Amino acid sequence: MSDFSVRPLRSDEDRAALDLFRRALHVKEMTDEEWSAAAMSFQPDRGLGAFDPELIGTVRSFDSEVTLPGGGTTPLAAVSLVGVRADRIRRGVLTALMRAQFEDFAARGFPAAMLHASEGAIYGRFGYGVAARGKSIEVDRHRARFRPEVPSGGQISLLDLEGTIEQWPSLFDALPRTRPGMIARSPNLWPGYVREVRRSTTPIATAVHQGPDGTDGYVTYTVERSHFGAPAQLKIQSFHYASPDAFAGLWRYLLSVDLVDRITAEKRPLDEPVELLFTDPRHAAVQKTLDEGWLRLVDVPAMLDARTYHGEPVVIEVNDPFLEHNSGRYRLSEEGAARTTDPADLGLDADTLSMLYLGGWRASDLATAGRVRATGESALERADLLFGTRVNPWCGTFF
Ligand SMILES: CC(=O)SCCNC(=O)CCNC(=O)[C@H](O)C(C)(C)COP(=O)(O)OP(=O)(O)OC[C@H]1O[C@@H](n2cnc3c(N)ncnc32)[C@H](O)[C@@H]1OP(=O)(O)O
């Protein structure tokens, strides 16, 4: 066990911390020019470093808010840039950084945190769970045909690169965040996206859909092929919409783009019905499903009380060894959530609670995998209904 301490990073240490993170992901350090652009993405005072006395590990976060089941929102700390120097791993550095970061979130009034994980085995021990999953899809453009009842959609207009960059934030912000798990995009996020767009070697296009009440959806994409005449792939990068008309209208547009063979999208909501647009649903194939958002309930009682529930009450017993003050029994009902001494219907660990919380998994399925311990079938049936949501959770923003 090495000796190290954790403290907030000073702003003059931010560049070294970002380079440390990049090296941990096997990416080269930044040039001066890259750093001056990257620095704009940093929310001040949100980095932590581990020192021995050199900088050996780092974590960062920025302020956001997340949509909850029932439509409410709550402040969320979005966690990113997690890395430990390769010669200092597996000595508890990340564990110490996670602990300090949760203390910081509690002090700042963030009851929940979210991240996208580089590997699936890292974060469960800290109470993060796969709260949202996404699917990668591929549409065969030459064979897919729209079913007759699919809405025809409204008017589509294309933005040029500068229009995309300028209008992107307002396009995103104007659309409702309808799914549990969707987060607000901090102004700090956009410079990073803009850098990627400008660096892209293929043109990035944004198609905007106009419904009866104005803009109600957009899709950003690029088309790639290895050489002229080779099969071309249209890659969807962002796709947000507020109505079935916009969803169908944008898909109609995508299939109309010339010189394209396949259309692909990654990490789309699991229940987004792309295949149901086509006469043969197999022409929209699901390639894989992946974790899309890892959630941590930092303040379990506050978060349990912040979402809505349906049906008969359930008492859960939460085991949270990393944030022990969250452990205990909670009664969940349509009236809300409160600590209780009543006997528990279900027992589960904090990471599993995160998986249930946004409605992305059923308690019954988690019980089948041994992640939920239930007193009986009726407890599971009640819990399935209680935690269930109308639509699947989805974060929809990479950070
Ligand atoms: C949100 C994001 O930014 S995701 C990006 C995460 N960063 C990376 O993937 C970069 C490369 N990896 C790293 O920098 C480091 O290996 C980290 C950050 C993943 C882990 O840091 P470490 O300081 O080694 O973690 P720490 O020593 O605290 O490990 C705690 C426990 O988690 C386990 N663990 C840590 N990383 C991993 C992993 N990648 N796979 C499996 N288990 C892991 C350890 O074995 C240890 O288990 P134990 O308590 O049973 O002994």
The ligand as an SDF file (V2000), in Angstrom:
LIG
                    3D

 51 53  0  0  0  0  0  0  0  0999 V2000
  -16.0290    7.7520  -15.9250 C   0  0  0  0  0  0  0  0  0  0  0  0
  -14.6710    7.4590  -16.5720 C   0  0  0  0  0  0  0  0  0  0  0  0
  -13.9000    8.3350  -16.7560 O   0  0  0  0  0  0  0  0  0  0  0  0
  -14.3560    5.8660  -17.0690 S   0  0  0  0  0  0  0  0  0  0  0  0
  -12.5850    5.8010  -17.3030 C   0  0  0  0  0  0  0  0  0  0  0  0
  -11.9220    4.9910  -16.2090 C   0  0  0  0  0  0  0  0  0  0  0  0
  -10.4780    5.0140  -16.4640 N   0  0  0  0  0  0  0  0  0  0  0  0
   -9.8320    4.0400  -17.1390 C   0  0  0  0  0  0  0  0  0  0  0  0
  -10.3940    3.0330  -17.5570 O   0  0  0  0  0  0  0  0  0  0  0  0
   -8.3630    4.3000  -17.3550 C   0  0  0  0  0  0  0  0  0  0  0  0
   -7.5020    3.0620  -17.0550 C   0  0  0  0  0  0  0  0  0  0  0  0
   -7.6740    2.5430  -15.7380 N   0  0  0  0  0  0  0  0  0  0  0  0
   -7.3480    3.2410  -14.6000 C   0  0  0  0  0  0  0  0  0  0  0  0
   -6.9440    4.4030  -14.6450 O   0  0  0  0  0  0  0  0  0  0  0  0
   -7.4620    2.5310  -13.2600 C   0  0  0  0  0  0  0  0  0  0  0  0
   -7.1820    1.1660  -13.4240 O   0  0  0  0  0  0  0  0  0  0  0  0
   -8.8630    2.6660  -12.6050 C   0  0  0  0  0  0  0  0  0  0  0  0
   -9.2000    4.1470  -12.4540 C   0  0  0  0  0  0  0  0  0  0  0  0
   -9.9500    2.0150  -13.4720 C   0  0  0  0  0  0  0  0  0  0  0  0
   -8.8400    1.9510  -11.2610 C   0  0  0  0  0  0  0  0  0  0  0  0
   -7.9710    2.6260  -10.3880 O   0  0  0  0  0  0  0  0  0  0  0  0
   -7.2500    1.8620   -9.1640 P   0  0  0  0  0  0  0  0  0  0  0  0
   -6.5760    2.8990   -8.3570 O   0  0  0  0  0  0  0  0  0  0  0  0
   -6.4610    0.7300   -9.6760 O   0  0  0  0  0  0  0  0  0  0  0  0
   -8.5020    1.2980   -8.3770 O   0  0  0  0  0  0  0  0  0  0  0  0
   -8.4450    0.7370   -6.8690 P   0  0  0  0  0  0  0  0  0  0  0  0
   -7.0690    0.2810   -6.5510 O   0  0  0  0  0  0  0  0  0  0  0  0
   -9.0440    1.7440   -5.9600 O   0  0  0  0  0  0  0  0  0  0  0  0
   -9.4100   -0.5040   -7.0340 O   0  0  0  0  0  0  0  0  0  0  0  0
  -10.4410   -0.8180   -6.1490 C   0  0  0  0  0  0  0  0  0  0  0  0
  -10.9530   -2.1900   -6.4900 C   0  0  0  0  0  0  0  0  0  0  0  0
  -11.4800   -2.1910   -7.8140 O   0  0  0  0  0  0  0  0  0  0  0  0
  -10.8300   -3.2050   -8.5940 C   0  0  0  0  0  0  0  0  0  0  0  0
  -10.6440   -2.6590   -9.9370 N   0  0  0  0  0  0  0  0  0  0  0  0
  -10.1460   -1.4500  -10.2350 C   0  0  0  0  0  0  0  0  0  0  0  0
  -10.1070   -1.3000  -11.5740 N   0  0  0  0  0  0  0  0  0  0  0  0
  -10.5970   -2.4360  -12.0980 C   0  0  0  0  0  0  0  0  0  0  0  0
  -10.7930   -2.8630  -13.4370 C   0  0  0  0  0  0  0  0  0  0  0  0
  -10.4670   -2.0810  -14.4650 N   0  0  0  0  0  0  0  0  0  0  0  0
  -11.3100   -4.0980  -13.6180 N   0  0  0  0  0  0  0  0  0  0  0  0
  -11.6180   -4.8830  -12.5520 C   0  0  0  0  0  0  0  0  0  0  0  0
  -11.4550   -4.5130  -11.2690 N   0  0  0  0  0  0  0  0  0  0  0  0
  -10.9390   -3.2930  -11.0570 C   0  0  0  0  0  0  0  0  0  0  0  0
   -9.5190   -3.4470   -7.8960 C   0  0  0  0  0  0  0  0  0  0  0  0
   -9.0040   -4.7120   -8.1780 O   0  0  0  0  0  0  0  0  0  0  0  0
   -9.8790   -3.2750   -6.4440 C   0  0  0  0  0  0  0  0  0  0  0  0
  -10.4920   -4.4710   -5.9870 O   0  0  0  0  0  0  0  0  0  0  0  0
  -10.2910   -4.9860   -4.4800 P   0  0  0  0  0  0  0  0  0  0  0  0
  -10.8210   -3.8890   -3.6040 O   0  0  0  0  0  0  0  0  0  0  0  0
  -11.1000   -6.2290   -4.4400 O   0  0  0  0  0  0  0  0  0  0  0  0
   -8.8260   -5.1760   -4.3170 O   0  0  0  0  0  0  0  0  0  0  0  0
  1  2  1  0
  2  3  2  0
  2  4  1  0
  4  5  1  0
  5  6  1  0
  6  7  1  0
  7  8  1  0
  8  9  2  0
  8 10  1  0
 10 11  1  0
 11 12  1  0
 12 13  1  0
 13 14  2  0
 13 15  1  0
 15 16  1  0
 15 17  1  0
 17 18  1  0
 17 19  1  0
 17 20  1  0
 20 21  1  0
 21 22  1  0
 22 23  2  0
 22 24  1  0
 22 25  1  0
 25 26  1  0
 26 27  2  0
 26 28  1  0
 26 29  1  0
 29 30  1  0
 30 31  1  0
 31 32  1  0
 31 46  1  0
 32 33  1  0
 33 34  1  0
 33 44  1  0
 34 35  1  0
 34 43  1  0
 35 36  2  0
 36 37  1  0
 37 38  1  0
 37 43  2  0
 38 39  1  0
 38 40  2  0
 40 41  1  0
 41 42  2  0
 42 43  1  0
 44 45  1  0
 44 46  1  0
 46 47  1  0
 47 48  1  0
 48 49  2  0
 48 50  1  0
 48 51  1  0
M  END
$$$$
